């Protein structure tokens, strides 16, 4: 089996150019709600590091057709992850 290096973007705050979203406008709301639940419950950074959570938030942020309220929620999640790092 061949080893592959996964490169992450230097700046996860600008996901549109770095991440492709696995979500659609129809299912991104559930993803955002899940991220909010996990990250606000605390202890999430004990399971995975901040880079993992920033990548997950970045993937959701790269979803085309996000509503302004969804973008605001994702920005708050970025801030929450930054505060716990």
N, C-alpha and C positions, 0 to 999 in steps of 0.2 A: 504494500500500500504506500502511496506517495504522500509525503507531508506537504501540506499547503499552508502558506502564511496568509492569515487574514489581516488585511490592513484596514485600520479604522481611520476616519478623517481626523485631522488635527483639531478642527473646530466643529464639534457636534451641534453647535447652535445654528448652523446654516445647513440644514439637512437637504434642501431641495437639490443641490448639486452633488451630494455625497451619498444619499440613500434613496433606494427605491422602496416605495411603500407596499407592504403585503396586504394592505387594507383597501377597501373600497369606501365610497361615501356611505354605503348602506351598512357597513359593519364597523366603521372606525369609532362610532359612539361607544360600542361595547368595549373596544380596546382602551379608549380613554378612561372609561369608568373603572375598568380593571386596574389600570395603572394608578388611578387615584386611590382606589381601595387599598392596594398593596403598599403604595408609598406612604400614604397617610397613616396606615396602621403601625408604622415603625418597624424596625428590625429588618426591613427589606435589604438594606445595605449589608446586613450580616450574611445574607444568602448569596448575593451577587454584588460586585463592586459598582461604584458610581458610573463607570464607563459603560457597563452593561445597561443600566437604567437609562442613561443618556441616549444610547443607541436605540433602545425601544421607543423612547419618546420621539427621537428623530425620525424613526420609521413612520410613526403615526403622523408626525408633522409634515411629512412628505406626501401625504394623501391629497390628491387633487380634490378640490371642491369643499374644503373645510369651511365651516361657518366661522365668523369672527369669535363667537363665544367658545367654540372648540379650540381655536388658536390661543385664546386667552387662557383656557384651562391647561393647555400643553405648556405654555410659557410659565405658568405657576408651578407645574411639575418640574420643569427645568430648574427653577429657583429652589424648589424643595430638595432636589437631588444635590444641587450645589451647596446648600446649607448643611446637609448631612455629611458631605465629603470631608 
